[in-house]
């Protein structure tokens, strides 16, 4: 059974998580300094989340279709995203196996993995706030 029952639920949880990341100066400042626009494309259910740090001043978080060209696109099943935020996905291995498909300068995205690692501890609380159990599915 899929972790997320709908596009709305998926995008809501991911948006909340990224807003928490945005509120963490350590993570947010390093992401903003990257000046990247990263778009996450989810399937099963479908979903779209874009993180825009291109102005080097603020992090903008968008759900759904948006008229911004991402520098990096990361595509995956929503369940893979769930497992990633639980710290259970080896991203280089997932890329090699095709569980995550990346377009754009992938090394720049991989360089940010240590920056967002503290969010692994935030994610279960975001799920619980939405009435979901962090250990379910995936």
N, CA, C and O of each residue as an XYZ file, in Angstrom:
552
protein
N       0.842     -1.190      0.000
C       0.000      0.000      0.000
C       0.884      1.249      0.000
O       1.867      1.320      0.738
N       0.535      2.218     -0.819
C       1.311      3.449     -0.930
C       1.210      4.275      0.351
O       0.195      4.253      1.047
N       2.275      4.994      0.639
C       2.319      5.834      1.837
C       1.318      6.982      1.728
O       0.613      7.300      2.686
N       1.266      7.595      0.555
C       0.404      8.764      0.360
C      -0.820      8.369     -0.461
O      -0.700      7.727     -1.504
N      -1.993      8.759      0.022
C      -3.234      8.334     -0.619
C      -3.648      9.231     -1.779
O      -4.496      8.850     -2.586
N      -3.050     10.433     -1.868
C      -3.439     11.357     -2.942
C      -2.316     12.337     -3.232
O      -1.389     12.500     -2.438
N      -2.418     12.982     -4.379
C      -1.470     14.039     -4.745
C      -1.487     15.138     -3.697
O      -0.437     15.653     -3.310
N      -2.677     15.497     -3.239
C      -2.798     16.582     -2.260
C      -2.062     16.239     -0.971
O      -1.347     17.075     -0.418
N      -2.238     15.005     -0.492
C      -1.575     14.591      0.741
C      -0.052     14.590      0.565
O       0.674     15.079      1.431
N       0.425     14.048     -0.541
C       1.857     14.009     -0.833
C       2.441     15.419     -0.854
O       3.436     15.699     -0.185
N       1.820     16.293     -1.619
C       2.344     17.659     -1.759
C       2.246     18.428     -0.452
O       3.112     19.248     -0.149
N       1.213     18.174      0.314
C       1.052     18.831      1.605
C       2.181     18.436      2.554
O       2.793     19.296      3.185
N       2.454     17.145      2.653
C       3.514     16.659      3.545
C       4.874     17.187      3.092
O       5.647     17.681      3.913
N       5.175     17.087      1.802
C       6.481     17.538      1.310
C       6.639     19.053      1.464
O       7.719     19.539      1.798
N       5.571     19.784      1.223
C       5.616     21.239      1.391
C       5.865     21.605      2.861
O       6.681     22.476      3.162
N       5.158     20.937      3.758
C       5.375     21.192      5.194
C       6.815     20.894      5.599
O       7.430     21.658      6.343
N       7.345     19.781      5.106
C       8.726     19.422      5.420
C       9.684     20.503      4.934
O      10.574     20.922      5.675
N       9.510     20.958      3.696
C      10.414     21.974      3.155
C      10.254     23.313      3.868
O      11.219     24.069      3.981
N       9.061     23.614      4.345
C       8.896     24.836      5.146
C       9.638     24.719      6.471
O      10.170     25.709      6.973
N       9.678     23.517      7.040
C      10.470     23.287      8.254
C      11.967     23.463      7.953
O      12.705     24.059      8.738
N      12.391     22.936      6.814
C      13.791     23.091      6.398
C      14.112     24.575      6.233
O      15.172     25.041      6.650
N      13.191     25.303      5.625
C      13.372     26.744      5.412
C      13.541     27.497      6.735
O      14.241     28.508      6.794
N      12.895     26.999      7.796
C      12.971     27.647      9.111
C      14.251     27.289      9.875
O      14.531     27.870     10.923
N      15.013     26.349      9.361
C      16.271     25.957      9.992
C      17.420     26.735      9.339
O      17.784     26.451      8.198
N      17.991     27.710     10.049
C      19.038     28.540      9.436
C      20.199     27.732      8.857
O      20.690     28.058      7.776
N      20.642     26.693      9.549
C      21.770     25.908      9.045
C      21.477     25.314      7.672
O      22.285     25.431      6.751
N      20.320     24.680      7.544
C      19.978     24.068      6.264
C      19.621     25.128      5.229
O      20.137     25.103      4.113
N      18.750     26.049      5.588
C      18.248     27.028      4.622
C      19.371     27.877      4.037
O      19.417     28.082      2.824
N      20.274     28.372      4.874
C      21.333     29.249      4.366
C      22.214     28.545      3.346
O      22.587     29.142      2.335
N      22.551     27.287      3.595
C      23.398     26.545      2.656
C      22.646     26.241      1.361
O      23.233     26.273      0.279
N      21.365     25.951      1.469
C      20.570     25.711      0.261
C      20.431     26.988     -0.554
O      20.551     26.966     -1.779
N      20.178     28.091      0.121
C      20.046     29.377     -0.577
C      21.350     29.738     -1.275
O      21.334     30.237     -2.400
N      22.475     29.491     -0.619
C      23.781     29.781     -1.223
C      24.032     28.963     -2.488
O      24.824     29.368     -3.339
N      23.368     27.825     -2.619
C      23.549     26.977     -3.804
C      22.995     27.638     -5.064
O      23.439     27.345     -6.174
N      22.020     28.535     -4.882
C      21.344     29.231     -5.996
C      20.659     28.264     -6.964
O      20.438     28.601     -8.127
N      20.328     27.082     -6.490
C      19.712     26.072     -7.352
C      18.194     26.181     -7.373
O      17.575     26.686     -6.436
N      17.618     25.700     -8.448
C      16.183     25.460     -8.541
C      16.054     23.952     -8.754
O      16.445     23.423     -9.795
N      15.502     23.274     -7.755
C      15.368     21.823     -7.821
C      13.881     21.475     -7.842
O      13.097     21.962     -7.027
N      13.521     20.628     -8.786
C      12.130     20.190     -8.887
C      12.068     18.695     -8.620
O      12.815     17.910     -9.203
N      11.162     18.320     -7.730
C      10.932     16.922     -7.405
C       9.649     16.498     -8.091
O       8.585     17.073     -7.863
N       9.765     15.481     -8.935
C       8.613     14.932     -9.655
C       8.309     13.566     -9.057
O       9.137     12.655     -9.086
N       7.109     13.447     -8.516
C       6.709     12.212     -7.853
C       5.669     11.489     -8.687
O       4.925     12.100     -9.455
N       5.634     10.178     -8.520
C       4.579      9.368     -9.134
C       4.079      8.351     -8.104
O       4.784      7.990     -7.161
N       2.849      7.906     -8.317
C       2.181      6.928     -7.431
C       2.053      7.430     -6.007
O       2.615      6.791     -5.118
N       1.366      8.514     -5.718
C       0.604      9.390     -6.617
C       1.499     10.453     -7.264
O       2.633     10.693     -6.850
N       0.935     11.066     -8.287
C       1.637     12.136     -8.973
C       1.800     13.324     -8.031
O       0.942     13.575     -7.185
N       2.883     14.039     -8.179
C       3.103     15.235     -7.373
C       4.275     16.020     -7.920
O       5.129     15.479     -8.623
N       4.307     17.284     -7.594
C       5.354     18.162     -8.088
C       5.683     19.174     -7.004
O       4.788     19.824     -6.463
N       6.957     19.307     -6.687
C       7.419     20.255     -5.685
C       8.670     20.929     -6.233
O       9.588     20.255     -6.699
N       8.706     22.250     -6.179
C       9.852     22.999     -6.690
C      10.418     23.861     -5.571
O       9.689     24.580     -4.887
N      11.730     23.773     -5.399
C      12.455     24.576     -4.420
C      13.321     25.546     -5.211
O      14.210     25.126     -5.951
N      13.065     26.844     -5.057
C      13.759     27.869     -5.830
C      14.619     28.733     -4.902
O      14.102     29.511     -4.100
N      15.933     28.581     -5.028
C      16.895     29.383     -4.257
C      17.720     30.267     -5.191
O      18.795     30.736     -4.817
N      17.221     30.492     -6.394
C      18.014     31.134     -7.441
C      18.392     32.578     -7.159
O      19.368     33.072     -7.723
N      17.641     33.275     -6.293
C      17.991     34.682     -6.032
C      19.045     34.826     -4.939
O      19.452     35.942     -4.615
N      19.491     33.710     -4.370
C      20.523     33.671     -3.323
C      20.119     34.457     -2.071
O      20.971     34.807     -1.256
N      18.817     34.732     -1.921
C      18.344     35.479     -0.759
C      17.292     34.735      0.044
O      17.247     34.837      1.270
N      16.449     33.990     -0.648
C      15.357     33.310      0.031
C      15.056     31.983     -0.651
O      15.417     31.772     -1.809
N      14.397     31.100      0.069
C      13.965     29.830     -0.479
C      12.469     29.920     -0.740
O      11.681     30.190      0.166
N      12.093     29.689     -1.992
C      10.679     29.679     -2.355
C      10.276     28.230     -2.591
O      11.014     27.459     -3.206
N       9.101     27.873     -2.097
C       8.614     26.503     -2.170
C       7.278     26.508     -2.906
O       6.334     27.183     -2.493
N       7.207     25.753     -3.995
C       5.994     25.701     -4.802
C       5.528     24.259     -4.945
O       6.344     23.358     -5.140
N       4.228     24.038     -4.850
C       3.663     22.727     -5.158
C       2.849     22.852     -6.433
O       2.270     23.899     -6.723
N       2.816     21.770     -7.184
C       2.064     21.743     -8.426
C       2.840     22.377     -9.567
O       3.970     22.831     -9.387
N       2.219     22.405    -10.749
C       2.887     22.967    -11.927
C       3.211     24.445    -11.725
O       2.423     25.195    -11.148
N       4.370     24.846    -12.203
C       4.812     26.234    -12.075
C       5.665     26.577    -13.293
O       6.328     25.713    -13.866
N       5.638     27.829    -13.672
C       6.353     28.272    -14.857
C       7.782     28.716    -14.508
O       8.183     29.844    -14.795
N       8.530     27.814    -13.890
C       9.929     28.052    -13.543
C      10.714     26.874    -14.082
O      10.329     25.725    -13.863
N      11.810     27.135    -14.782
C      12.631     26.048    -15.317
C      13.616     25.583    -14.256
O      14.481     26.346    -13.828
N      13.481     24.321    -13.830
C      14.416     23.814    -12.813
C      15.811     23.591    -13.396
O      15.962     23.300    -14.582
N      16.818     23.731    -12.551
C      18.190     23.402    -12.946
C      18.425     21.903    -12.785
O      19.171     21.285    -13.544
N      17.766     21.337    -11.771
C      17.879     19.905    -11.486
C      16.460     19.356    -11.307
O      15.630     19.948    -10.618
N      16.208     18.213    -11.943
C      14.943     17.501    -11.750
C      15.258     16.144    -11.135
O      16.132     15.417    -11.609
N      14.534     15.818    -10.074
C      14.664     14.511     -9.436
C      13.302     13.831     -9.533
O      12.315     14.337     -9.000
N      13.245     12.701    -10.203
C      11.985     11.966    -10.378
C      12.051     10.642     -9.637
O      13.055      9.931     -9.694
N      10.960     10.318     -8.937
C      10.916      9.078     -8.158
C       9.482      8.766     -7.755
O       8.598      9.620     -7.828
N       9.269      7.527     -7.330
C       7.990      7.177     -6.722
C       7.880      7.919     -5.393
O       8.889      8.165     -4.731
N       6.682      8.266     -5.012
C       6.460      8.953     -3.742
C       6.961      8.112     -2.568
O       7.458      8.658     -1.582
N       6.834      6.786     -2.667
C       7.312      5.915     -1.587
C       8.835      5.990     -1.431
O       9.351      5.856     -0.322
N       9.554      6.202     -2.541
C      11.016      6.359     -2.467
C      11.338      7.672     -1.747
O      12.259      7.719     -0.932
N      10.589      8.734     -2.040
C      10.797     10.011     -1.345
C      10.561      9.831      0.159
O      11.319     10.347      0.980
N       9.517      9.105      0.503
C       9.207      8.822      1.909
C      10.385      8.108      2.580
O      10.822      8.499      3.662
N      10.884      7.075      1.937
C      12.016      6.322      2.504
C      13.267      7.197      2.578
O      14.043      7.092      3.528
N      13.466      8.065      1.574
C      14.613      8.979      1.609
C      14.579      9.833      2.868
O      15.578      9.945      3.577
N      13.422     10.438      3.144
C      13.316     11.336      4.295
C      13.383     10.598      5.618
O      13.583     11.215      6.664
N      13.217      9.283      5.581
C      13.435      8.478      6.783
C      14.900      8.058      6.911
O      15.276      7.382      7.869
N      15.732      8.465      5.930
C      17.155      8.142      5.966
C      17.468      6.733      5.507
O      18.524      6.192      5.833
N      16.547      6.126      4.742
C      16.701      4.724      4.351
C      17.125      4.532      2.889
O      17.172      3.401      2.405
N      17.433      5.629      2.182
C      17.786      5.510      0.769
C      19.230      5.965      0.565
O      19.612      7.067      0.956
N      20.014      5.099     -0.050
C      21.358      5.453     -0.484
C      21.179      6.094     -1.868
O      20.963      5.394     -2.857
N      21.271      7.419     -1.928
C      20.929      8.131     -3.160
C      21.809      7.735     -4.340
O      21.269      7.470     -5.414
N      23.137      7.679     -4.204
C      23.935      7.251     -5.362
C      23.510      5.871     -5.883
O      23.456      5.649     -7.093
N      23.211      4.952     -4.968
C      22.770      3.612     -5.378
C      21.391      3.686     -6.049
O      21.158      3.027     -7.063
N      20.485      4.481     -5.487
C      19.149      4.630     -6.073
C      19.236      5.244     -7.469
O      18.461      4.883     -8.355
N      20.172      6.166     -7.668
C      20.383      6.747     -8.997
C      20.891      5.679     -9.967
O      20.416      5.586    -11.099
N      21.857      4.875     -9.518
C      22.409      3.822    -10.381
C      21.350      2.787    -10.747
O      21.350      2.255    -11.857
N      20.445      2.505     -9.807
C      19.419      1.483    -10.041
C      18.176      2.040    -10.741
O      17.264      1.287    -11.080
N      18.141      3.342    -10.955
C      17.001      3.955    -11.634
C      15.805      4.203    -10.741
O      14.739      4.563    -11.239
N      15.949      4.020     -9.427
C      14.838      4.320     -8.515
C      14.626      5.823     -8.403
O      13.511      6.290     -8.171
N      15.710      6.572     -8.571
C      15.656      8.028     -8.669
C      16.308      8.392     -9.997
O      17.403      7.924    -10.307
N      15.640      9.219    -10.767
C      16.182      9.685    -12.036
C      16.447     11.180    -11.895
O      15.569     11.954    -11.513
N      17.684     11.564    -12.216
C      18.084     12.957    -12.070
C      18.440     13.531    -13.432
O      19.106     12.885    -14.241
N      17.983     14.762    -13.673
C      18.366     15.499    -14.881
C      18.975     16.810    -14.432
O      18.459     17.471    -13.531
N      20.073     17.180    -15.062
C      20.776     18.396    -14.686
C      22.070     18.029    -13.976
O      22.473     16.866    -13.980
N      22.722     19.012    -13.367
C      24.009     18.759    -12.707
C      23.850     17.984    -11.392
O      23.854     18.564    -10.306
N      23.710     16.673    -11.520
C      23.479     15.797    -10.372
C      24.514     15.970     -9.258
O      24.139     15.946     -8.086
N      25.814     16.144     -9.579
C      26.787     16.328     -8.485
C      26.458     17.512     -7.567
O      26.739     17.467     -6.369
N      25.868     18.563     -8.126
C      25.467     19.712     -7.293
C      24.364     19.305     -6.317
O      24.353     19.738     -5.164
N      23.445     18.478     -6.785
C      22.368     18.005     -5.913
C      22.930     17.072     -4.845
O      22.555     17.171     -3.677
N      23.816     16.178     -5.236
C      24.404     15.241     -4.274
C      25.213     15.974     -3.208
O      25.263     15.542     -2.057
N      25.842     17.073     -3.590
C      26.631     17.856     -2.632
C      25.764     18.435     -1.524
O      26.272     18.765     -0.452
N      24.450     18.565     -1.769
C      23.538     19.125     -0.772
C      22.964     18.068      0.178
O      22.294     18.412      1.152
N      23.220     16.799     -0.094
C      22.690     15.751      0.776
C      23.110     15.929      2.240
O      22.258     15.822      3.122
N      24.382     16.196      2.529
C      24.743     16.399      3.943
C      24.044     17.610      4.571
O      23.795     17.635      5.776
N      23.734     18.604      3.747
C      23.068     19.817      4.245
C      21.669     19.491      4.750
O      21.248     20.001      5.789
N      20.943     18.639      4.017
C      19.546     18.362      4.382
C      19.399     17.157      5.310
O      18.284     16.824      5.712
N      20.491     16.510      5.649
C      20.408     15.335      6.523
C      19.680     15.617      7.841
O      18.953     14.741      8.309
N      19.838     16.804      8.471
C      19.077     17.057      9.706
C      17.558     16.977      9.523
O      16.827     16.809     10.499
N      17.082     17.095      8.287
C      15.634     17.012      8.033
C      15.110     15.595      8.252
O      13.906     15.400      8.424
N      16.006     14.602      8.247
C      15.564     13.230      8.520
C      14.897     13.152      9.892
O      13.960     12.378     10.088
N      15.379     13.950     10.835
C      14.811     13.948     12.188
C      13.493     14.729     12.255
O      12.689     14.515     13.162
N      13.277     15.628     11.300
C      12.067     16.457     11.267
C      10.900     15.710     10.612
O       9.748     15.863     11.019
N      11.207     14.910      9.606
C      10.179     14.275      8.784
C       9.157     13.444      9.572
O       7.960     13.586      9.325
N       9.577     12.585     10.505
C       8.560     11.813     11.246
C       7.553     12.707     11.972
O       6.374     12.361     12.055
N       7.999     13.846     12.496
C       7.090     14.770     13.168
C       6.103     15.404     12.200
O       4.946     15.636     12.549
N       6.564     15.687     10.970
C       5.668     16.228      9.940
C       4.586     15.198      9.630
O       3.407     15.538      9.531
N       4.995     13.930      9.477
C       4.019     12.867      9.203
C       3.013     12.736     10.336
O       1.807     12.663     10.102
N       3.513     12.708     11.559
C       2.626     12.553     12.718
C       1.654     13.725     12.819
O       0.497     13.548     13.200
N       2.123     14.910     12.481
C       1.249     16.086     12.483
C       0.111     15.959     11.484
O      -0.923     16.616     11.609
N       0.320     15.103     10.492
C      -0.720     14.852      9.474
C      -1.473     13.555      9.757
O      -2.251     13.081      8.929
N      -1.230     12.987     10.946
C      -1.937     11.763     11.316
C      -1.412     10.517     10.658
O      -2.132      9.525     10.552
N      -0.152     10.544     10.204
C       0.442      9.381      9.561
C       1.558      8.828     10.438
O       2.223      9.566     11.164
N       1.745      7.530     10.357
C       2.800      6.862     11.098
C       4.058      6.817     10.226
O       3.997      6.377      9.078
N       5.193      7.268     10.759
C       6.445      7.316      9.995
C       6.905      5.925      9.556
O       7.650      5.808      8.583
N       6.480      4.881     10.246
C       6.951      3.539      9.921
C       6.100      2.844      8.869
O       6.412      1.724      8.464
N       5.032      3.491      8.422
C       4.139      2.814      7.485
C       4.706      2.723      6.076
O       5.482      3.578      5.649
N       4.319      1.702      5.378
C       4.619      1.459      3.957
C       6.069      1.742      3.601
O       6.913      2.000      4.459
N       6.321      1.681      2.302
C       7.627      2.024      1.786
C       8.623      0.948      1.811
O       9.762      1.151      1.391
